Amino acid sequence: MKKKQAQIRIFLLATLVSILGLLIILYAAFCRDGDYNKVDININQTENTTLPQEEPSELVTEPEENSSEVPEEPEEKPTTNWEKYDPDDVLKGENWALALINKKYPLDRNYLPSTASVIESSKVTADVRVAESYRKMYDAAKADGVILTPYSGYCSYQTQKTMYNNKLQSFLAGMSEEEAKAKTETRIEPAGCSENGAGLAVDIVSASTGFASTPEFEWLVRNAHRFGFVLRYPEDKTEITGMIYQPWHWRYVGETAATEMKENNLCLEEYLGAV
């Protein structure tokens, strides 16, 4: 009897353990299903969420095809009207140092610049603004052991006329009047046609003969542009300037123009576009 009761208890205990095990398995399965649902929900939420986009570093706006606005064209650089060019007008403005004066563009015979001595105790004068720059150049050259002795500068209308006529007469001895005139005008401009009449140039001399081979000329070639001066009638520009090579004749044009002319091997006519 006792043995049978013990067997029944063991059976009931085993049955209870089995039931408990089954419940545990069902509970575990139910929990896993719940997690999967949660994961699915998170995935769905991620898919339906708009992620912030990185903004471009620079916003580029495309013009509308039917836009009525017309883009502005760059303004063209004004050009000189050489048909109406008057050096007297230029000399009154801010670009006075670039006045082109020659047989085609003469000065008014009554033009009279304000002048000053180019160096102390010298009778050679130039436009007061040119004289100031020449003194600076003279002092700089002197510090380098070079003396830039001025020979002539401003020349009045009457003086220029006398010089021209004297040179013309010297050539008339063996030439026709036409030939003598042509040869004279490659050396001395007629009255009113010389930039010396505006006080813009200085002729420089040396104790040595042949100025082009002197230390003074060599110094000027290297340094004159720093003070606004250029060799007005270069050897390779005679067809453009109409004048013979004059290594002693230095014209003031301002530091900027002088530097650009030197760097690009331009004479004044080329620089101004008057060729």
GUMARPA-405755 format. One record per residue: x, y, z of N, C-alpha, C, O in turn; residue in one letter; residue number from 1. Coordinates in steps of 0.02 Angstrom, whole numbers. Example, Ala and Ser with C-alpha at 12.3 -4.5 7.8 and 13.67 -1.06 7.14 Angstrom:
<recs>
<rec <660 -284 390> <615 -225 390> <660 -165 390> <712 -166 423> a 1>
<rec <642 -112 354> <684 -53 357> <645 2 394> <670 57 402> s 2>
</recs>
This chain:
<recs>
<rec <41 -60 0> <0 0 0> <43 63 0> <33 108 -40> m 1>
<rec <89 65 43> <135 122 48> <175 129 -16> <190 184 -39> k 2>
<rec <191 73 -45> <231 74 -106> <190 104 -162> <217 142 -203> k 3>
<rec <126 87 -164> <83 113 -217> <73 188 -210> <71 224 -260> k 4>
<rec <65 211 -148> <57 282 -136> <120 321 -158> <116 376 -184> q 5>
<rec <175 291 -146> <238 324 -164> <243 332 -239> <266 383 -265> a 6>
<rec <221 280 -275> <223 283 -348> <177 337 -375> <194 373 -421> q 7>
<rec <117 341 -342> <70 393 -363> <99 462 -353> <92 505 -397> i 8>
<rec <133 473 -297> <163 538 -283> <217 554 -334> <222 611 -357> r 9>
<rec <257 504 -351> <310 516 -400> <280 535 -467> <306 579 -501> i 10>
<rec <224 500 -485> <191 513 -549> <164 584 -550> <172 621 -599> f 11>
<rec <132 604 -494> <103 670 -491> <158 723 -493> <152 775 -525> l 12>
<rec <213 709 -458> <268 757 -458> <298 764 -527> <315 819 -549> l 13>
<rec <305 708 -562> <333 709 -630> <286 747 -676> <307 785 -720> a 14>
<rec <220 733 -665> <171 769 -707> <174 843 -695> <172 882 -742> t 15>
<rec <180 862 -630> <184 934 -613> <246 965 -642> <244 1022 -667> l 16>
<rec <303 929 -640> <365 955 -668> <358 964 -744> <383 1012 -773> v 17>
<rec <324 915 -774> <315 919 -847> <272 979 -866> <286 1015 -913> s 18>
<rec <218 989 -824> <174 1046 -838> <213 1111 -829> <207 1156 -870> i 19>
<rec <252 1115 -775> <292 1175 -763> <342 1187 -820> <351 1244 -841> l 20>
<rec <373 1134 -843> <421 1141 -898> <388 1166 -961> <414 1209 -997> g 21>
<rec <327 1138 -973> <290 1160 -1032> <271 1234 -1028> <276 1271 -1077> l 22>
<rec <251 1255 -968> <234 1326 -958> <295 1371 -969> <290 1425 -997> l 23>
<rec <352 1347 -945> <413 1387 -953> <430 1394 -1026> <449 1447 -1050> i 24>
<rec <422 1337 -1063> <438 1340 -1136> <390 1387 -1171> <412 1426 -1214> i 25>
<rec <326 1384 -1154> <276 1428 -1186> <290 1502 -1169> <283 1545 -1212> l 26>
<rec <309 1514 -1108> <323 1583 -1087> <384 1612 -1124> <385 1669 -1147> y 27>
<rec <434 1567 -1130> <495 1590 -1165> <480 1605 -1238> <504 1653 -1266> a 28>
<rec <439 1562 -1268> <421 1573 -1338> <382 1638 -1346> <393 1676 -1393> a 29>
<rec <336 1649 -1299> <296 1710 -1301> <339 1773 -1294> <327 1822 -1328> f 30>
<rec <389 1771 -1251> <433 1829 -1242> <474 1843 -1304> <484 1901 -1323> c 31>
<rec <499 1789 -1337> <538 1799 -1398> <496 1831 -1453> <519 1875 -1489> r 32>
<rec <434 1808 -1458> <390 1839 -1508> <380 1912 -1494> <376 1952 -1540> d 33>
<rec <376 1930 -1431> <368 2001 -1412> <428 2041 -1432> <420 2097 -1456> g 34>
<rec <490 2015 -1424> <551 2051 -1443> <554 2062 -1517> <573 2115 -1541> d 35>
<rec <536 2009 -1555> <538 2016 -1628> <491 2070 -1651> <506 2108 -1698> y 36>
<rec <433 2073 -1618> <386 2126 -1636> <414 2195 -1623> <406 2242 -1662> n 37>
<rec <449 2199 -1565> <480 2263 -1548> <532 2281 -1600> <536 2339 -1621> k 38>
<rec <574 2232 -1622> <625 2245 -1671> <594 2269 -1736> <617 2316 -1768> v 39>
<rec <539 2234 -1755> <505 2253 -1817> <479 2324 -1812> <482 2362 -1861> d 40>
<rec <452 2342 -1754> <427 2409 -1744> <483 2460 -1751> <473 2512 -1783> i 41>
<rec <542 2446 -1721> <598 2492 -1725> <622 2501 -1797> <639 2556 -1819> n 42>
<rec <623 2444 -1834> <645 2448 -1904> <597 2491 -1944> <617 2533 -1983> i 43>
<rec <532 2479 -1933> <482 2518 -1969> <488 2592 -1953> <482 2635 -1997> n 44>
<rec <500 2606 -1888> <508 2676 -1869> <568 2707 -1903> <566 2765 -1923> q 45>
<rec <624 2669 -1909> <684 2694 -1941> <673 2708 -2015> <696 2758 -2042> t 46>
<rec <637 2663 -2048> <624 2671 -2119> <580 2732 -2133> <587 2763 -2185> e 47>
<rec <535 2748 -2087> <488 2803 -2097> <514 2869 -2071> <478 2919 -2073> n 48>
<rec <576 2870 -2046> <604 2931 -2018> <649 2965 -2069> <692 2931 -2099> t 49>
<rec <641 3030 -2082> <682 3067 -2129> <745 3091 -2095> <743 3131 -2048> t 50>
<rec <802 3067 -2118> <866 3087 -2089> <885 3156 -2112> <871 3174 -2169> l 51>
<rec <917 3197 -2068> <939 3264 -2088> <992 3259 -2143> <1039 3221 -2137> p 52>
<rec <984 3299 -2197> <1032 3300 -2252> <1084 3354 -2241> <1070 3407 -2214> q 53>
<rec <1145 3339 -2264> <1200 3387 -2257> <1189 3444 -2306> <1179 3433 -2366> e 54>
<rec <1192 3506 -2281> <1182 3564 -2324> <1243 3576 -2367> <1299 3567 -2343> e 55>
<rec <1235 3596 -2429> <1293 3611 -2472> <1331 3671 -2445> <1302 3716 -2415> p 56>
<rec <1397 3671 -2456> <1439 3726 -2430> <1425 3791 -2465> <1437 3844 -2437> s 57>
<rec <1400 3789 -2528> <1387 3850 -2565> <1323 3841 -2605> <1316 3791 -2641> e 58>
<rec <1279 3887 -2599> <1216 3883 -2634> <1224 3912 -2704> <1242 3970 -2712> l 59>
<rec <1210 3872 -2755> <1214 3894 -2824> <1144 3901 -2852> <1106 3853 -2853> v 60>
<rec <1128 3958 -2874> <1062 3972 -2901> <1065 3974 -2976> <1101 4015 -3004> t 61>
<rec <1029 3931 -3009> <1027 3931 -3081> <981 3985 -3106> <925 3992 -3080> e 62>
<rec <1001 4025 -3155> <958 4077 -3181> <898 4048 -3216> <903 3996 -3249> p 63>
<rec <841 4080 -3209> <781 4057 -3243> <788 4069 -3318> <813 4120 -3340> e 64>
<rec <763 4019 -3356> <770 4023 -3428> <732 4083 -3457> <753 4114 -3505> e 65>
<rec <675 4098 -3427> <632 4151 -3453> <642 4217 -3416> <599 4261 -3418> n 66>
<rec <700 4224 -3383> <711 4285 -3345> <718 4344 -3392> <749 4339 -3445> s 67>
<rec <689 4401 -3373> <690 4461 -3415> <752 4503 -3402> <766 4550 -3439> s 68>
<rec <791 4486 -3349> <850 4524 -3333> <907 4506 -3380> <920 4448 -3393> e 69>
<rec <941 4557 -3404> <998 4547 -3450> <1062 4560 -3411> <1070 4614 -3382> v 70>
<rec <1110 4513 -3410> <1172 4524 -3372> <1210 4583 -3399> <1213 4594 -3460> p 71>
<rec <1240 4621 -3353> <1278 4681 -3373> <1343 4661 -3406> <1378 4615 -3383> e 72>
<rec <1360 4694 -3460> <1423 4682 -3494> <1478 4724 -3462> <1464 4780 -3440> e 73>
<rec <1540 4698 -3459> <1594 4738 -3429> <1605 4802 -3467> <1602 4804 -3529> p 74>
<rec <1617 4856 -3430> <1627 4921 -3460> <1693 4923 -3497> <1745 4903 -3471> e 75>
<rec <1691 4947 -3559> <1752 4950 -3599> <1795 5008 -3577> <1771 5061 -3557> e 76>
<rec <1861 4997 -3581> <1908 5050 -3563> <1903 5106 -3615> <1907 5093 -3675> k 77>
<rec <1895 5167 -3592> <1889 5223 -3640> <1953 5231 -3681> <2008 5223 -3655> p 78>
<rec <1945 5248 -3744> <2002 5259 -3787> <2008 5333 -3805> <1960 5370 -3802> t 79>
<rec <2069 5352 -3823> <2081 5422 -3839> <2057 5437 -3910> <2071 5400 -3957> t 80>
<rec <2022 5492 -3916> <2001 5515 -3982> <2058 5557 -4011> <2063 5617 -3998> n 81>
<rec <2100 5525 -4052> <2160 5560 -4076> <2143 5613 -4129> <2184 5657 -4142> w 82>
<rec <2085 5609 -4158> <2066 5660 -4207> <2054 5727 -4174> <2062 5780 -4204> e 83>
<rec <2034 5725 -4110> <2021 5787 -4074> <2070 5798 -4016> <2057 5837 -3970> k 84>
<rec <2125 5763 -4019> <2174 5766 -3963> <2206 5835 -3959> <2228 5863 -4009> y 85>
<rec <2208 5861 -3898> <2238 5926 -3885> <2284 5921 -3824> <2259 5913 -3769> d 86>
<rec <2350 5923 -3833> <2396 5916 -3776> <2386 5969 -3722> <2399 5957 -3664> p 87>
<rec <2362 6028 -3742> <2350 6080 -3692> <2297 6059 -3642> <2302 6075 -3583> d 88>
<rec <2246 6024 -3667> <2193 5999 -3622> <2220 5946 -3575> <2203 5944 -3516> d 89>
<rec <2263 5901 -3602> <2292 5848 -3561> <2336 5878 -3506> <2336 5854 -3449> v 90>
<rec <2374 5929 -3523> <2419 5961 -3475> <2382 5993 -3417> <2411 6006 -3364> l 91>
<rec <2318 6006 -3427> <2278 6036 -3373> <2247 5983 -3327> <2220 6000 -3274> k 92>
<rec <2250 5920 -3347> <2218 5867 -3308> <2266 5826 -3266> <2325 5843 -3260> g 93>
<rec <2240 5772 -3238> <2280 5731 -3193> <2331 5688 -3230> <2379 5664 -3200> e 94>
<rec <2322 5678 -3295> <2370 5640 -3335> <2419 5685 -3373> <2443 5667 -3426> n 95>
<rec <2433 5743 -3345> <2476 5793 -3378> <2543 5764 -3399> <2571 5784 -3450> w 96>
<rec <2571 5718 -3359> <2637 5691 -3373> <2639 5648 -3436> <2692 5633 -3462> a 97>
<rec <2580 5628 -3461> <2577 5586 -3520> <2556 5624 -3583> <2537 5593 -3633> l 98>
<rec <2559 5689 -3580> <2541 5729 -3639> <2587 5713 -3698> <2648 5715 -3692> a 99>
<rec <2556 5697 -3755> <2595 5683 -3815> <2600 5747 -3856> <2549 5776 -3877> l 100>
<rec <2662 5769 -3868> <2674 5832 -3903> <2723 5819 -3961> <2779 5798 -3949> i 101>
<rec <2700 5831 -4021> <2743 5823 -4080> <2714 5863 -4138> <2672 5906 -4127> n 102>
<rec <2737 5850 -4199> <2714 5889 -4257> <2640 5879 -4270> <2607 5925 -4295> k 103>
<rec <2614 5821 -4252> <2543 5807 -4263> <2500 5837 -4208> <2442 5856 -4219> k 104>
<rec <2528 5841 -4147> <2490 5867 -4089> <2531 5923 -4056> <2562 5912 -4004> y 105>
<rec <2532 5982 -4086> <2572 6038 -4060> <2539 6073 -4001> <2478 6069 -3991> p 106>
<rec <2581 6108 -3964> <2557 6150 -3909> <2530 6217 -3937> <2549 6238 -3991> l 107>
<rec <2487 6248 -3899> <2469 6317 -3914> <2531 6360 -3903> <2567 6351 -3854> d 108>
<rec <2544 6406 -3948> <2605 6446 -3943> <2608 6489 -3880> <2662 6512 -3861> r 109>
<rec <2552 6499 -3848> <2550 6539 -3787> <2553 6497 -3723> <2549 6524 -3668> n 110>
<rec <2562 6430 -3730> <2565 6388 -3670> <2628 6406 -3630> <2682 6410 -3658> y 111>
<rec <2619 6416 -3565> <2675 6435 -3522> <2671 6396 -3456> <2629 6411 -3414> l 112>
<rec <2714 6346 -3447> <2712 6307 -3386> <2742 6344 -3327> <2780 6392 -3335> p 113>
<rec <2725 6322 -3267> <2757 6348 -3207> <2822 6309 -3198> <2820 6248 -3190> s 114>
<rec <2878 6342 -3198> <2943 6308 -3199> <2985 6320 -3137> <2972 6366 -3098> t 115>
<rec <3035 6278 -3129> <3084 6284 -3075> <3149 6254 -3098> <3151 6213 -3144> a 116>
<rec <3204 6274 -3066> <3270 6246 -3083> <3271 6171 -3068> <3246 6150 -3016> s 117>
<rec <3301 6133 -3112> <3302 6060 -3102> <3350 6041 -3047> <3339 5991 -3012> v 118>
<rec <3404 6080 -3038> <3448 6070 -2981> <3469 6140 -2956> <3462 6190 -2991> i 119>
<rec <3493 6141 -2896> <3512 6205 -2866> <3567 6240 -2906> <3614 6208 -2929> e 120>
<rec <3558 6305 -2915> <3607 6348 -2949> <3611 6335 -3024> <3659 6357 -3056> s 121>
<rec <3563 6300 -3053> <3564 6287 -3125> <3514 6333 -3161> <3461 6348 -3134> s 122>
<rec <3531 6354 -3221> <3486 6394 -3261> <3437 6351 -3301> <3390 6377 -3331> k 123>
<rec <3449 6286 -3300> <3404 6240 -3335> <3341 6230 -3293> <3345 6213 -3234> v 124>
<rec <3284 6242 -3323> <3220 6236 -3288> <3176 6184 -3321> <3189 6161 -3377> t 125>
<rec <3123 6165 -3285> <3073 6118 -3311> <3008 6132 -3274> <3007 6171 -3226> a 126>
<rec <2955 6101 -3296> <2892 6105 -3259> <2908 6091 -3185> <2946 6045 -3170> d 127>
<rec <2879 6129 -3141> <2897 6125 -3070> <2890 6054 -3043> <2928 6034 -2999> v 128>
<rec <2841 6016 -3069> <2831 5947 -3046> <2886 5901 -3073> <2908 5855 -3039> r 129>
<rec <2907 5915 -3133> <2962 5876 -3164> <3028 5892 -3130> <3069 5848 -3117> v 130>
<rec <3039 5956 -3115> <3100 5978 -3082> <3109 5944 -3015> <3165 5925 -2996> a 131>
<rec <3055 5935 -2978> <3059 5902 -2913> <3082 5830 -2921> <3124 5807 -2882> e 132>
<rec <3055 5794 -2970> <3075 5725 -2981> <3146 5720 -3007> <3182 5673 -2990> s 133>
<rec <3167 5769 -3048> <3236 5768 -3074> <3286 5777 -3017> <3338 5744 -3016> y 134>
<rec <3270 5820 -2970> <3316 5831 -2913> <3324 5766 -2873> <3380 5751 -2850> r 135>
<rec <3271 5729 -2864> <3276 5666 -2828> <3319 5616 -2867> <3360 5581 -2837> k 136>
<rec <3311 5614 -2932> <3351 5570 -2973> <3424 5591 -2973> <3469 5550 -2969> m 137>
<rec <3436 5656 -2977> <3504 5684 -2976> <3539 5665 -2911> <3597 5644 -2912> y 138>
<rec <3505 5672 -2854> <3535 5656 -2789> <3550 5581 -2783> <3601 5562 -2756> d 139>
<rec <3504 5539 -2809> <3515 5466 -2806> <3575 5446 -2848> <3614 5403 -2828> a 140>
<rec <3581 5476 -2907> <3638 5460 -2950> <3703 5484 -2919> <3754 5450 -2923> a 141>
<rec <3701 5543 -2889> <3761 5571 -2858> <3785 5526 -2801> <3845 5518 -2791> k 142>
<rec <3737 5497 -2765> <3756 5451 -2711> <3790 5389 -2738> <3828 5356 -2702> a 143>
<rec <3777 5373 -2801> <3810 5315 -2834> <3873 5336 -2872> <3903 5295 -2907> d 144>
<rec <3893 5400 -2865> <3953 5423 -2897> <3943 5446 -2969> <3991 5450 -3007> g 145>
<rec <3881 5460 -2988> <3865 5481 -3056> <3834 5550 -3055> <3788 5563 -3015> v 146>
<rec <3857 5595 -3097> <3831 5664 -3099> <3790 5673 -3163> <3816 5670 -3219> i 147>
<rec <3725 5685 -3155> <3680 5695 -3211> <3674 5770 -3225> <3627 5802 -3202> l 148>
<rec <3721 5796 -3262> <3723 5868 -3276> <3670 5888 -3326> <3671 5864 -3383> t 149>
<rec <3622 5931 -3307> <3569 5952 -3354> <3597 6003 -3404> <3634 6049 -3385> p 150>
<rec <3580 5994 -3467> <3604 6040 -3519> <3548 6087 -3542> <3559 6147 -3552> y 151>
<rec <3488 6060 -3550> <3431 6102 -3569> <3366 6070 -3543> <3363 6009 -3531> s 152>
<rec <3316 6112 -3535> <3251 6087 -3511> <3195 6124 -3545> <3183 6115 -3605> g 153>
<rec <3160 6166 -3508> <3106 6205 -3538> <3133 6251 -3592> <3186 6282 -3584> y 154>
<rec <3096 6254 -3648> <3118 6295 -3704> <3057 6335 -3729> <3005 6306 -3745> c 155>
<rec <3063 6401 -3731> <3006 6442 -3752> <2992 6433 -3827> <3033 6407 -3864> s 156>
<rec <2935 6455 -3847> <2914 6451 -3918> <2964 6487 -3962> <2984 6460 -4014> y 157>
<rec <2984 6546 -3944> <3029 6585 -3985> <3099 6554 -3988> <3130 6553 -4041> q 158>
<rec <3123 6528 -3932> <3188 6495 -3932> <3188 6433 -3976> <3235 6421 -4013> t 159>
<rec <3134 6395 -3971> <3127 6335 -4013> <3126 6353 -4087> <3155 6318 -4128> q 160>
<rec <3093 6407 -4103> <3089 6431 -4173> <3159 6449 -4199> <3177 6432 -4255> k 161>
<rec <3197 6484 -4157> <3265 6504 -4177> <3310 6443 -4187> <3347 6440 -4236> t 162>
<rec <3307 6395 -4142> <3348 6334 -4147> <3330 6295 -4210> <3374 6269 -4245> m 163>
<rec <3267 6291 -4225> <3244 6255 -4284> <3270 6288 -4348> <3296 6255 -4392> y 164>
<rec <3263 6353 -4351> <3285 6389 -4411> <3361 6385 -4421> <3384 6379 -4477> n 165>
<rec <3398 6387 -4367> <3471 6382 -4372> <3492 6313 -4399> <3536 6309 -4442> n 166>
<rec <3459 6261 -4374> <3475 6194 -4398> <3454 6186 -4471> <3490 6155 -4510> k 167>
<rec <3397 6213 -4489> <3374 6210 -4558> <3423 6243 -4606> <3438 6216 -4659> l 168>
<rec <3448 6302 -4587> <3496 6338 -4629> <3560 6299 -4638> <3591 6302 -4691> q 169>
<rec <3581 6263 -4586> <3643 6225 -4590> <3637 6168 -4640> <3687 6148 -4670> s 170>
<rec <3577 6142 -4651> <3567 6087 -4698> <3553 6113 -4769> <3562 6076 -4818> f 171>
<rec <3530 6175 -4775> <3513 6203 -4841> <3575 6212 -4885> <3568 6220 -4946> l 172>
<rec <3633 6213 -4855> <3695 6223 -4893> <3705 6170 -4946> <3731 6185 -5000> a 173>
<rec <3686 6108 -4933> <3697 6054 -4981> <3635 6015 -4998> <3640 5962 -5029> g 174>
<rec <3576 6039 -4979> <3514 6001 -4991> <3460 6047 -5018> <3465 6109 -5016> m 175>
<rec <3408 6016 -5044> <3349 6054 -5064> <3312 6074 -5000> <3325 6047 -4946> s 176>
<rec <3268 6122 -5007> <3230 6145 -4949> <3189 6088 -4918> <3184 6083 -4857> e 177>
<rec <3160 6047 -4961> <3120 5991 -4937> <3163 5941 -4899> <3143 5917 -4845> e 178>
<rec <3221 5924 -4926> <3266 5877 -4893> <3293 5906 -4828> <3297 5871 -4777> e 179>
<rec <3311 5970 -4829> <3337 6002 -4769> <3284 6004 -4713> <3300 5993 -4655> a 180>
<rec <3223 6017 -4732> <3169 6020 -4683> <3157 5951 -4652> <3149 5945 -4592> k 181>
<rec <3155 5900 -4694> <3144 5832 -4670> <3199 5810 -4622> <3185 5779 -4570> a 182>
<rec <3262 5827 -4639> <3318 5807 -4597> <3318 5847 -4531> <3333 5820 -4478> k 183>
<rec <3300 5910 -4536> <3298 5953 -4476> <3247 5926 -4426> <3260 5924 -4366> t 184>
<rec <3189 5906 -4451> <3134 5885 -4407> <3144 5816 -4376> <3104 5795 -4335> e 185>
<rec <3196 5781 -4396> <3214 5719 -4361> <3261 5733 -4302> <3277 5689 -4263> t 186>
<rec <3282 5797 -4297> <3328 5818 -4244> <3299 5871 -4198> <3308 5869 -4137> r 187>
<rec <3264 5918 -4227> <3234 5972 -4188> <3162 5983 -4213> <3151 5993 -4273> i 188>
<rec <3114 5982 -4168> <3045 5992 -4188> <3032 6066 -4202> <3065 6110 -4173> e 189>
<rec <2986 6081 -4246> <2967 6151 -4258> <2939 6182 -4194> <2919 6146 -4148> p 190>
<rec <2938 6247 -4191> <2913 6282 -4131> <2841 6260 -4116> <2799 6256 -4160> a 191>
<rec <2829 6245 -4052> <2763 6222 -4030> <2755 6147 -4033> <2707 6120 -4005> g 192>
<rec <2801 6112 -4065> <2796 6039 -4073> <2844 6001 -4028> <2849 5940 -4032> c 193>
<rec <2878 6038 -3984> <2927 6005 -3940> <2899 5999 -3869> <2869 6046 -3843> s 194>
<rec <2910 5941 -3838> <2888 5932 -3769> <2929 5974 -3721> <2911 5983 -3663> e 195>
<rec <2987 5999 -3745> <3025 6046 -3703> <2985 6111 -3693> <2996 6147 -3644> n 196>
<rec <2940 6125 -3740> <2897 6184 -3733> <2848 6178 -3676> <2821 6229 -3653> g 197>
<rec <2837 6118 -3652> <2794 6106 -3594> <2835 6094 -3531> <2807 6084 -3477> a 198>
<rec <2902 6094 -3538> <2945 6082 -3480> <2944 6011 -3455> <2954 5999 -3395> g 199>
<rec <2930 5963 -3500> <2923 5893 -3478> <2986 5851 -3488> <2988 5793 -3467> l 200>
<rec <3038 5880 -3520> <3098 5841 -3535> <3161 5878 -3515> <3162 5940 -3510> a 201>
<rec <3214 5840 -3503> <3280 5868 -3486> <3332 5833 -3528> <3334 5772 -3532> v 202>
<rec <3375 5873 -3559> <3433 5846 -3595> <3492 5843 -3547> <3507 5893 -3514> d 203>
<rec <3526 5786 -3545> <3580 5775 -3497> <3646 5765 -3535> <3648 5730 -3586> i 204>
<rec <3699 5795 -3509> <3764 5790 -3543> <3816 5759 -3497> <3806 5752 -3436> v 205>
<rec <3872 5742 -3527> <3929 5714 -3490> <3993 5744 -3518> <3994 5768 -3574> s 206>
<rec <4045 5742 -3477> <4110 5768 -3501> <4138 5723 -3556> <4181 5745 -3595> a 207>
<rec <4115 5661 -3558> <4138 5614 -3609> <4100 5625 -3673> <4042 5646 -3672> s 208>
<rec <4132 5610 -3729> <4097 5614 -3794> <4059 5549 -3806> <4080 5496 -3784> t 209>
<rec <4002 5554 -3840> <3963 5494 -3852> <3925 5475 -3790> <3946 5430 -3753> g 210>
<rec <3869 5508 -3776> <3833 5499 -3713> <3810 5427 -3701> <3806 5404 -3644> f 211>
<rec <3795 5392 -3755> <3769 5324 -3748> <3819 5276 -3717> <3799 5222 -3693> a 212>
<rec <3883 5294 -3717> <3934 5249 -3690> <3960 5273 -3622> <4013 5251 -3600> s 213>
<rec <3924 5318 -3590> <3948 5347 -3527> <3917 5312 -3466> <3865 5280 -3473> t 214>
<rec <3948 5318 -3407> <3918 5292 -3346> <3851 5325 -3330> <3807 5295 -3301> p 215>
<rec <3845 5389 -3351> <3782 5425 -3338> <3724 5391 -3375> <3670 5380 -3347> e 216>
<rec <3735 5375 -3438> <3683 5343 -3478> <3667 5273 -3450> <3609 5254 -3446> f 217>
<rec <3719 5237 -3432> <3709 5170 -3405> <3668 5173 -3341> <3624 5131 -3330> e 218>
<rec <3681 5222 -3299> <3643 5230 -3236> <3570 5247 -3252> <3525 5220 -3221> w 219>
<rec <3560 5291 -3300> <3492 5311 -3318> <3452 5252 -3345> <3393 5244 -3327> l 220>
<rec <3482 5212 -3386> <3447 5153 -3414> <3424 5107 -3359> <3369 5079 -3363> v 221>
<rec <3464 5099 -3307> <3447 5054 -3252> <3398 5085 -3203> <3356 5050 -3174> r 222>
<rec <3401 5151 -3193> <3366 5180 -3136> <3315 5236 -3151> <3273 5251 -3109> n 223>
<rec <3318 5266 -3210> <3276 5325 -3224> <3201 5312 -3213> <3165 5357 -3191> a 224>
<rec <3178 5252 -3229> <3106 5237 -3223> <3082 5243 -3151> <3023 5258 -3139> h 225>
<rec <3126 5231 -3103> <3107 5236 -3033> <3088 5307 -3013> <3056 5318 -2962> r 226>
<rec <3109 5355 -3054> <3095 5425 -3040> <3047 5456 -3092> <3035 5516 -3092> f 227>
<rec <3021 5412 -3135> <2970 5434 -3183> <2996 5455 -3251> <2958 5483 -3291> g 228>
<rec <3061 5443 -3265> <3090 5466 -3329> <3101 5407 -3377> <3117 5351 -3356> f 229>
<rec <3093 5421 -3442> <3106 5370 -3493> <3149 5401 -3548> <3149 5461 -3559> v 230>
<rec <3185 5358 -3583> <3222 5378 -3643> <3170 5391 -3696> <3138 5344 -3722> l 231>
<rec <3161 5454 -3714> <3105 5473 -3757> <3113 5449 -3829> <3064 5430 -3860> r 232>
<rec <3174 5450 -3855> <3185 5432 -3925> <3235 5375 -3930> <3293 5386 -3945> y 233>
<rec <3212 5313 -3917> <3257 5254 -3919> <3282 5239 -3989> <3253 5260 -4039> p 234>
<rec <3336 5202 -3991> <3368 5186 -4055> <3324 5141 -4098> <3326 5147 -4159> e 235>
<rec <3285 5097 -4067> <3244 5049 -4105> <3173 5074 -4118> <3130 5036 -4140> d 236>
<rec <3159 5138 -4103> <3091 5165 -4111> <3090 5226 -4157> <3041 5264 -4158> k 237>
<rec <3143 5236 -4195> <3147 5298 -4235> <3091 5303 -4287> <3068 5358 -4303> t 238>
<rec <3070 5246 -4315> <3016 5248 -4365> <2950 5268 -4334> <2906 5295 -4368> e 239>
<rec <2942 5256 -4270> <2880 5273 -4235> <2882 5345 -4210> <2834 5383 -4219> i 240>
<rec <2938 5364 -4179> <2943 5432 -4150> <2957 5485 -4203> <2940 5543 -4194> t 241>
<rec <2987 5464 -4259> <3005 5512 -4311> <3067 5552 -4294> <3084 5600 -4329> g 242>
<rec <3102 5534 -4240> <3161 5569 -4218> <3221 5522 -4216> <3214 5462 -4206> m 243>
<rec <3281 5550 -4227> <3341 5510 -4223> <3352 5488 -4150> <3322 5516 -4104> i 244>
<rec <3394 5439 -4142> <3413 5415 -4075> <3445 5471 -4035> <3494 5501 -4056> y 245>
<rec <3415 5486 -3976> <3441 5540 -3934> <3450 5514 -3862> <3406 5522 -3820> q 246>
<rec <3507 5483 -3848> <3518 5453 -3782> <3520 5505 -3726> <3514 5487 -3667> p 247>
<rec <3529 5568 -3743> <3533 5621 -3692> <3465 5650 -3672> <3460 5688 -3624> w 248>
<rec <3413 5633 -3710> <3347 5665 -3701> <3302 5620 -3659> <3281 5566 -3681> h 249>
<rec <3286 5643 -3597> <3246 5603 -3551> <3181 5639 -3533> <3182 5697 -3512> w 250>
<rec <3126 5604 -3542> <3060 5633 -3535> <3026 5606 -3471> <3031 5547 -3456> r 251>
<rec <2992 5652 -3436> <2955 5631 -3376> <2885 5608 -3396> <2850 5643 -3432> y 252>
<rec <2867 5547 -3373> <2799 5520 -3386> <2765 5495 -3322> <2708 5474 -3324> v 253>
<rec <2801 5497 -3266> <2774 5469 -3204> <2802 5399 -3192> <2818 5363 -3239> g 254>
<rec <2807 5380 -3129> <2840 5317 -3111> <2804 5255 -3139> <2836 5209 -3163> e 255>
<rec <2737 5255 -3135> <2700 5196 -3158> <2709 5186 -3233> <2726 5131 -3255> t 256>
<rec <2698 5239 -3272> <2705 5233 -3345> <2777 5218 -3364> <2789 5177 -3409> a 257>
<rec <2825 5249 -3331> <2896 5238 -3347> <2915 5165 -3336> <2951 5135 -3376> a 258>
<rec <2891 5136 -3281> <2906 5066 -3266> <2874 5020 -3318> <2907 4973 -3341> t 259>
<rec <2812 5032 -3335> <2778 4990 -3385> <2810 4996 -3454> <2816 4947 -3490> e 260>
<rec <2830 5056 -3471> <2863 5067 -3536> <2930 5030 -3539> <2948 5001 -3590> m 261>
<rec <2967 5033 -3484> <3032 4999 -3482> <3024 4923 -3485> <3058 4890 -3523> k 262>
<rec <2977 4897 -3446> <2967 4824 -3442> <2943 4796 -3509> <2958 4738 -3525> e 263>
<rec <2905 4835 -3547> <2876 4811 -3610> <2909 4840 -3672> <2886 4830 -3728> n 264>
<rec <2965 4877 -3662> <3002 4907 -3718> <2956 4948 -3763> <2951 4936 -3823> n 265>
<rec <2923 4996 -3733> <2876 5039 -3770> <2900 5111 -3770> <2926 5136 -3721> l 266>
<rec <2891 5144 -3827> <2901 5216 -3828> <2835 5249 -3809> <2784 5214 -3802> c 267>
<rec <2833 5315 -3801> <2773 5348 -3778> <2714 5339 -3826> <2658 5328 -3805> l 268>
<rec <2727 5343 -3890> <2674 5334 -3940> <2642 5265 -3933> <2581 5258 -3935> e 269>
<rec <2683 5213 -3924> <2657 5145 -3916> <2617 5139 -3852> <2564 5108 -3851> e 270>
<rec <2644 5167 -3799> <2611 5162 -3733> <2542 5195 -3734> <2495 5170 -3703> y 271>
<rec <2537 5250 -3769> <2473 5287 -3772> <2426 5260 -3827> <2369 5281 -3831> l 272>
<rec <2451 5215 -3869> <2410 5189 -3923> <2403 5238 -3980> <2352 5239 -4015> g 273>
<rec <2453 5280 -3991> <2450 5331 -4042> <2492 5314 -4103> <2509 5358 -4143> a 274>
<rec <2509 5250 -4112> <2551 5229 -4168> <2509 5228 -4231> <2534 5212 -4285> v 275>
</recs>
